[in-house]
């Protein structure tokens, strides 16, 4: 969630992207394990709260509370890049 929040927060012309950025920053700060990315997400939340104001940040908070992923992720959210390698199910049939 943090990467998406970071990208969306950089759009200076569109306030909607900042609201969605705040939503994902809130989700990142809630679900990331302690570490550098969680600290960055928490800082981004503070910045966006200041820029959005009470009403829009409140709306972002509600979006974060109501958020449901489209599917259940198989991998645990971590504060580091993913596994060194990934063997997709069924990939041996192609290789």
N, C-alpha and C positions, 0 to 999 in steps of 0.2 A: 504493500500500500504506500510505503514511503516514497518510492521512486515515482509513482504516479502523482502523488501530492506535490512532490518537488517540481516536476515538469509543469503541471497545471498552474502552480503558484507563480511561475515566471511570466505568465501572460498578463501584461499590464493593461491591456485594452478591454478585457472581457471580465466583468465582475462575476459572471456565472462560473467561469473556470476557477476563480478564487474560492467560491462557495464549495464547489466540488473538491478542490484542493484541500480545503479545511476538513471536509468530510473524511477524505482518505488519510490526512495527517492525524486526525483523531483516532481513526481505526488503527493506524500504525503505532501510535503511542500507547494504545490500549493492548495490542496483541504482540508487539515485538518483545523479545526477551531483553533484559538489561544489556546495554551496550551502546556503541557509538550511533547506530542508526536510530535507536529509540530516543537518544538524547537529541539528535537532529530533528526527529519528528516532533518532539515536545517543544523545541525551539520554534519550529515552523508553525505549530499551533498558536503559540504566543504572538508571533508576527501577524498571522492571518486574523487572529481575534482582534488585534488592534486596527488592522486595515479594513476589516469588514464592518465593524461596529456591532452593537448589541443584537439588532434584529437579524441581520444576515448571518452572523455567527451562530445565533440561536437556531436558525434554519439549518445550517450545516451540522450542528449538534444533533438535531432531530433526524437528519438524513443518516448520520452515522449510527444512531440508535436503531433506526428502522432497516439498516442495511442487511441484506441476506445474500451470501454468495450464490452465484448461479449453479455451482456444484461444490461438492465437498472436496477440498484439495487433498491429494494423497500425501504431500510432503509437508513436514512441520515447518512453520515459519521460523527463520533463523536470522541471526545477525551477521551472517557470512554468506558468501556465494554458495550456490548449490553443490551437490555432490561432484567429486572429481570426474566421474563418468556416470552415464545413465544408460542402462540397457532397457530399452522399451520392450514391453511384452510382445512376443511374436516377431521380434526383429531378426531372430536367427533364421526365419523362413525366407527373408529377403537377402540376407548376407550369404 
